[in-house]
């Protein structure tokens, strides 16, 4: 079955960096676009970034553009999110999510990893 | 950016009742609208994609309708496991955006 498992969350000071990873299994990873979506405590969902199936195309939400970098390794079936210059407002649960077929809907999600930006 | 406005914010109903949730877009998203359900402490789950198509394994009591700017998610008869928060999401244009959510709570 499809599994997505995020890791790398934790407490980090403002201005510092953190790298999240998402380990996947149960599907042909190299065939699907992958996304990061976040959810601040008690708030709604916010889309963060997408990377195409082959890594050639990436888009970012305005709030993270220039600070976050999405990447993937199709040989290891993993998705990463490098987060630099972190701010308090980046505090959230970060989910990796798989695209449904060739659309930007999300049919499988990980359980999420919590990032807390605080001094 | 397409802004999605969901209403009501909270819907108080009893099991067995019909639930009608609304999502309005600030500009046309054609039929590129999806609905998700999220229970506390869990990741969202895809219910409906492209306005009216049920995702795999989703019961027939969930249905979606609409196009352009106005969309509706209907739950024909609420089951205990349906009490949760529901989000709409558009994929018509970048950035992908979500609505603020509707909480369906037990009356």
Interface residues (C-beta under 8 A of the other chain):
Chain A: X35 X44 X45 X46 X47 X50 X59 X60 X61 X62 X95 X100 X103 X104 X105 X106 X107 X109 X110 X111 X112
Chain B: X1 X34 X36 X38 X42 X43 X44 X45 X46 X49 X50 X55 X56 X87 X89 X91 X94 X95 X96 X97 X98 X99 X100 X101
